[in-house]
Amino acid sequence: MLDLLANKWSALALGALENGPRRFGEVRAKLDGVSPKVLTATLRRLEEHGLIDRTVFPAVPLHVEYSLTPLGRDACEPLARLRRWVVDNIDRFPEKVLSDLGVSVVP
């Protein structure tokens, strides 16, 4: 479970669902840079591990929504604290770490 939650796209996908159910395109729009293939695999893993639900609505075209399960909502709490810690401390990170992550900090 730690491996799943420590994955960049998993953590961000969970964060994208914190404010309620979203369709695939809405989740993808929140996750800048994720490919459809990677997002699909990520959402499947999160569903397999009980962190999100996938609901299919019979309509034309097919309507699918992803939402957090109670376990997923619980996982979002420590992940949100970690995101806040990163934002609060980003200016303290070594430049090499930031450049490796593709982050540029303007002084």
Secondary structure as GFF3:
##gff-version 3
##sequence-region A 1 107
A	DSSP	alpha_helix	2	6	.	.	.	ID=ss1
A	DSSP	alpha_helix	8	16	.	.	.	ID=ss2
A	DSSP	beta_strand	22	23	.	.	.	ID=ss3
A	DSSP	alpha_helix	24	30	.	.	.	ID=ss4
A	DSSP	alpha_helix	36	48	.	.	.	ID=ss5
A	DSSP	beta_strand	52	57	.	.	.	ID=ss6
A	DSSP	beta_strand	63	68	.	.	.	ID=ss7
A	DSSP	alpha_helix	70	89	.	.	.	ID=ss8
A	DSSP	three_ten_helix	90	92	.	.	.	ID=ss9
A	DSSP	alpha_helix	95	101	.	.	.	ID=ss10
###
